[in-house]
């Protein structure tokens, strides 16, 4: 169940601003994203997650949250929490060092293979750069 952020002090693991001016605060331990409204000077309903995430990113263009878990799975959901997380993609051969939303795309750097991967707005791999192989591009369904 979501935690009442007004009663539990914590230090956010990561934070970002959404396009409505709300502060999104990742709480890995509780598996949720807290939303602070500076306008209301209060917390909005927290966004429960499927588990303890390793990272998250926010896209201003699509107003969506992307969440990565330790097994490499990446989920997506509206940043207002109006719909639950759904599968988006999977970083199957490598772990991510950091998710970054760039316009309609999502990018991450592979931790073990030193590989940059860029995903389309649908979760398909469209560009990958590896230290050993150089630049590759094209559409690759991540199934």
Beta strands, then each sheet from edge to edge (+ up, - down):
strand 1: 14-17
strand 2: 22-27
strand 3: 32-37
strand 4: 42-48
strand 5: 53-59
strand 6: 64-69
strand 7: 73-78
strand 8: 86-90
strand 9: 96-102
strand 10: 105-110
strand 11: 115-119
strand 12: 125-130
strand 13: 134-140
sheet 1: 1+ 2- 3+ 4-
sheet 2: 5+ 6- 7+ 8-
sheet 3: 9+ 10- 11+ 12- 13+
end
